Amino acid sequence: LRDAINMFDQLSSYKENSLTVDDVYKLNGVVSYDELAKLLMFVKKNQVAEVIDFLNLVDKMGKSLSHFIGDLLEFLKDILIYKSTSEFNGSIKLKNEKIREISDIYSIEEIYDLIVSINELMNSIKNSSFSIILIISFFISKIELMKKNNDLEEDAKDIKNFDFDKKISGSNE
């Protein structure tokens, strides 16, 4: 209760007008759901520069990188549960909107892969003095891997849609 009163005192002196959820996140050094969703959008859209800028900003703002990665894992877990069950399990409305938004652009396999590999990243950054470098290189490698997978899927679609009979009969005429 003492911690809650202390936080309330900090929040009341933080901003005189109405407070937002983002104000609470900023005061506590936490990355919001909106920001986590934005990062995942950048990754899915292969926007390397935006991902690097985002991660550098998180680091410069003094946010705990291991806490940030933990929050990202929690968010991905909620997305995985939603994709598997189409239920929100009591999450707040803002988070629900972001879960739905991200679940529309990622496959269940991609979410699962991110959870597993981010968990491994979390273990690596615990023992590193250069956590931000590991995090940035992780996301760059994920983007590159997603690009390759998308290219392979496009190639497979092209091969599947290729009309071999037409090409063979057309070349003999």
N, C-alpha and C positions, 0 to 999 in steps of 0.2 A: 504494500500500500504506500509505503514511504517513497519508493521508486516512482510510482504512478503520480504521486503529488509533485515530486521533483520534476518529472517530465511535463506535467501540466503547467507548473511555474515557468519552465523554460519556453514552452509553447506560447503562453500568454505574453511573455516579453518578446518573443520572436517576431510576432506580427500583430498589429493592433486590430486590423479588420478580421474578416472571416478566415479561418484556417482551412487548409486543404490536406488531403492525404499526402500529397507530395511534400508539403511543409513538414509533416511528421517524418517522412522518409529522409528529407534533407537534414533535419536536426539530428536524427539518429545515425546518419551515415549509411543509410540503406538505399539500394537502387530500387526504384519503383517497378511495378509490374509493366507499366507503360514503357519504361526504358528497357526492361528485359525483352519485351516483345519487339521493340525497335531493333535491338541487337540481333535477335533471331531472324527478323525480316532482312536486315543487312546481309546476314550470312546466306540466307536462301536466295537472295538476289545477286549473290557473288560480288557484293560491294566491299572490296577489301579495304579501300581507303577509309570508308565510313566506319568499318569495324575497328580499324586501328585508332582512328580519332576517338571513337566511343570509349575504347578500353583505356587509352591514354588519359582521357578526361576522368574516368572512374579512378584511375591511379592518382592523378593530380589533385583530385578532390579529397584525397586522404581516406577513401573508403577502404575497409578491410577487404583485400582481394579474396581471401579464403571465405569470408562471409558472403561476398558477392557471388562466388562460385557455388556456395551452398544454396543461396537464394535461387540461382539459375537452375540448379538441380531440382529444387522443390517445385519450381514453376514447370519444368519439363515433366516431372512426375505427374502433376495435375493434368497436363496436356495428354500424357499417355493414358491416364485413367479416363479422361473424357473421350478420347478416341476409341478406347476399348469398350466403354459403357454408355457413352453419350449422357453422362450425368456429371453434375458439378460438385457433389459432396460437400455442400455447405459453404463454398467459397464466396467471397464478397462479389458484388455485381461487377465492379471494374475489372477484377481478375477474371471473371467469367467471360467478359467480352474479349479480353486479350487471349484467353485460352481458346475460344472459338476461332478467333482470327488466325492464330498460329496453327491450330489443328487443320485449318483449311488448306494450308500451303505445304505442310510437311506430312510425309507418310508415317505410318506407325513404326516402320522399320527405321526411318531416319531419326525419329524421336528416341527410340530405344538405343540406337547406336550412339546418339549424342549423350544420353544418360550414362551409358557404360564408359565411354571415352572421357567424359567430363569427370566422372568419379576417379578414373585413373589420373587425370590431370590434377585433381584436388590432392591426391596422395603425393604427387610430385612437387607441388608448390609448398607443401608443408616443410620440405627439406631444402628449399631453395632460397637463396638470398636475392634472386632475380625473378620473382614470381611473375611480374608483368611481361617479361620476355617470353617465359613459358606459355603464358596465356595468349599473347599475341600470336606466337608461332603456332600454337594449337589451332586457333581459329583460321589462320591463313591456310594451314594444311587441310582443315575441314572444308573450306571453300574450294580449294583446288581439287580435292577428292570428289566433292559434289559436282563440280564442273565436268570432271572426267566421266562420272556416272551418268550425268545428263547427256553428254555427247554419245556415250555408248547406247543409251536408250534411244536417242534420235537415229543413230545408225541402224539399230535393230528395227525401228519402225520403217525406215527407208527400205531396208531389205525385205521386210514383210510386205510392204505395199508395192514393191517392184513387180511389174508384170513381165515375167520371164518369157511366157508364151508369145506375147506381142513382140518382144525384142528379138526372139529367135525367128519367128515367122517374118518379121520385118527385114531382117538381115539377109534372108534368102531370096527376096524379091528383086 
